[in-house]
């Protein structure tokens, strides 16, 4: 009987040690609006998008980020319909100050890789159609501030850069033989 009791106690201890602890993911969804600037092409272009991800129970998380910049290269009368879009997969490092529930802030840094796509469809200056899918990367940081358990505000600044030269076929779009690059400042509502 003593042997059975010792075996049950030992087995119970193993089960307690190996049992998974409760996981607490800090997921978020952020529609945002911002401005693209700092490129060799044009500055101050409006950009909109959405970011979604999860921070897990610690300081490391992941994020998918989609951004769309209409009329990135210039107005539609000169360049026709023209856009720059990005779709990035990012790693986030951020410390939750005030915890993961209720009011608090989370400063973070972010970086990753993905797709940067350009599209130009005619106009008075650019009379050709061109689209280019480029591998790219982004890096930046920001802060998420929460007012309550499920709602807050996010401010973000990122640098985006393509890994090869832009091929527009349009000599009037001069980026000095450089790769497409720009900064993006944005603000959005965070829902977690």
C-alpha positions as CSV (number, residue, x, y, z in Angstrom):
1,X,0.0,0.0,0.0
2,X,2.8,2.4,0.8
3,X,4.4,1.7,-2.5
4,X,1.1,2.5,-4.4
5,X,0.8,5.8,-2.4
6,X,4.4,6.8,-3.2
7,X,3.8,6.0,-6.9
8,X,0.6,8.1,-6.9
9,X,2.4,11.0,-5.2
10,X,5.3,10.8,-7.7
11,X,2.9,10.6,-10.7
12,X,0.9,13.5,-9.4
13,X,4.0,15.6,-9.0
14,X,5.1,14.8,-12.6
15,X,1.6,15.8,-13.9
16,X,1.7,19.1,-12.0
17,X,5.2,19.9,-13.3
18,X,4.4,19.0,-16.9
19,X,0.9,20.4,-17.1
20,X,0.7,23.4,-19.5
21,X,0.2,26.7,-17.8
22,X,-2.5,29.1,-18.9
23,X,-1.5,30.9,-22.1
24,X,-2.4,34.6,-22.4
25,X,-2.0,36.0,-25.9
26,X,-2.3,39.7,-26.3
27,X,-3.8,39.9,-29.8
28,X,-4.5,43.2,-31.6
29,X,-6.1,44.6,-34.7
30,X,-5.2,48.2,-35.8
31,X,-6.7,50.1,-38.7
32,X,-4.4,53.1,-39.3
33,X,-3.9,56.2,-41.4
34,X,-0.6,58.0,-42.0
35,X,1.8,59.7,-44.3
36,X,4.7,58.4,-46.5
37,X,7.7,60.7,-46.7
38,X,11.4,60.9,-47.1
39,X,11.6,59.2,-50.5
40,X,13.5,60.6,-53.5
41,X,10.2,60.8,-55.4
42,X,7.6,62.7,-53.5
43,X,6.9,63.5,-49.9
44,X,3.8,63.7,-47.7
45,X,1.7,61.1,-49.5
46,X,-1.4,59.7,-47.6
47,X,-1.2,56.1,-46.7
48,X,-3.8,53.8,-45.1
49,X,-3.7,50.2,-43.9
50,X,-4.2,47.7,-41.2
51,X,-2.0,45.7,-38.8
52,X,-2.9,42.6,-36.9
53,X,-0.8,40.4,-34.6
54,X,-0.3,38.9,-31.2
55,X,2.3,39.6,-28.4
56,X,2.0,36.3,-26.6
57,X,2.4,36.4,-22.8
58,X,5.8,38.0,-22.9
59,X,7.6,40.7,-24.8
60,X,7.9,38.9,-28.2
61,X,5.2,38.8,-30.9
62,X,4.4,38.8,-34.5
63,X,2.5,41.1,-36.8
64,X,1.1,41.2,-40.4
65,X,1.1,44.8,-41.8
66,X,-0.7,45.9,-45.0
67,X,-0.2,49.5,-46.3
68,X,-1.6,51.2,-49.4
69,X,-0.4,54.6,-50.7
70,X,-2.6,56.0,-53.6
71,X,-0.9,58.5,-55.9
72,X,2.5,57.8,-54.4
73,X,4.5,59.0,-57.4
74,X,2.3,62.1,-58.2
75,X,-1.2,63.2,-59.0
76,X,-3.4,61.1,-61.3
77,X,-3.6,63.7,-64.1
78,X,0.2,63.5,-64.6
79,X,0.9,59.9,-63.6
80,X,-2.5,58.2,-64.0
81,X,-3.5,55.6,-61.4
82,X,-0.4,54.9,-59.3
83,X,0.1,53.2,-56.0
84,X,2.6,51.6,-53.7
85,X,1.4,48.7,-51.5
86,X,3.3,46.7,-48.9
87,X,2.5,43.5,-47.1
88,X,5.0,42.7,-44.4
89,X,5.5,39.9,-41.8
90,X,7.2,41.4,-38.7
91,X,8.7,40.5,-35.4
92,X,7.7,42.8,-32.5
93,X,9.6,43.3,-29.2
94,X,7.6,45.3,-26.7
95,X,7.3,45.6,-22.9
96,X,3.7,45.9,-21.5
97,X,3.9,48.7,-18.9
98,X,0.9,48.3,-16.6
99,X,0.2,44.7,-17.6
100,X,-1.8,43.1,-20.4
101,X,-5.2,44.0,-19.1
102,X,-6.8,47.4,-18.5
103,X,-5.0,50.7,-19.0
104,X,-1.3,50.7,-19.9
105,X,1.2,51.3,-22.6
106,X,3.5,49.1,-24.6
107,X,6.5,50.7,-26.3
108,X,7.8,48.4,-29.1
109,X,10.3,48.0,-31.9
110,X,9.3,46.1,-35.0
111,X,11.0,44.8,-38.1
112,X,10.4,42.2,-40.9
113,X,10.3,41.3,-44.5
114,X,7.7,41.1,-47.2
115,X,6.4,42.5,-50.5
116,X,6.5,46.0,-51.8
117,X,4.4,46.5,-55.0
118,X,4.3,49.5,-57.3
119,X,1.7,50.2,-60.0
120,X,1.6,53.0,-62.6
121,X,-1.2,53.2,-65.2
122,X,-0.6,56.0,-67.7
123,X,-1.2,59.7,-67.5
124,X,0.0,62.8,-69.3
125,X,3.7,62.4,-68.1
126,X,3.8,58.7,-67.6
127,X,2.3,57.2,-70.8
128,X,3.2,53.6,-69.9
129,X,1.8,51.0,-67.6
130,X,4.2,49.4,-65.2
131,X,3.9,47.2,-62.1
132,X,6.7,45.8,-60.1
133,X,6.7,43.3,-57.2
134,X,9.8,43.7,-55.0
135,X,11.1,41.9,-52.0
136,X,11.5,44.5,-49.2
137,X,12.0,45.0,-45.5
138,X,10.8,47.4,-42.8
139,X,12.0,48.5,-39.4
140,X,10.7,51.0,-36.8
141,X,9.0,51.4,-33.5
142,X,6.1,53.0,-31.7
143,X,3.8,52.8,-28.7
144,X,0.4,51.3,-28.0
145,X,-1.5,53.0,-25.3
146,X,-4.6,51.3,-23.9
147,X,-7.5,53.2,-22.2
148,X,-9.3,49.9,-21.1
149,X,-9.1,46.2,-21.6
150,X,-9.9,46.2,-25.3
151,X,-9.3,49.7,-26.9
152,X,-6.4,52.1,-27.3
153,X,-4.3,54.2,-29.7
154,X,-1.2,53.2,-31.6
155,X,1.5,55.6,-32.9
156,X,4.1,54.1,-35.3
157,X,7.1,55.2,-37.4
158,X,8.7,52.8,-39.9
159,X,11.3,52.8,-42.6
160,X,10.4,50.6,-45.7
161,X,12.9,49.7,-48.4
162,X,12.8,47.5,-51.5
163,X,15.8,45.3,-52.2
164,X,16.1,46.0,-55.9
165,X,15.8,49.0,-58.1
166,X,12.4,50.3,-59.1
167,X,11.6,49.5,-62.8
168,X,8.9,52.0,-63.8
169,X,10.0,52.5,-67.4
170,X,9.3,56.2,-66.9
171,X,12.2,58.6,-67.1
172,X,10.3,61.4,-65.4
173,X,10.2,59.4,-62.1
174,X,13.7,59.8,-61.0
175,X,14.9,58.0,-57.9
176,X,18.6,58.4,-58.9
177,X,18.9,54.7,-59.7
178,X,18.1,53.9,-56.1
179,X,15.8,51.3,-54.5
180,X,12.4,52.5,-53.5
181,X,12.4,53.6,-49.9
182,X,10.3,55.8,-47.7
183,X,9.3,56.5,-44.1
184,X,5.8,56.0,-42.9
185,X,4.3,57.7,-39.8
186,X,0.9,56.4,-38.8
187,X,-1.7,56.6,-36.0
188,X,-4.5,54.1,-35.5
189,X,-7.1,52.6,-33.1
190,X,-5.9,49.4,-31.4
191,X,-8.5,46.7,-30.6
192,X,-7.3,43.8,-28.5
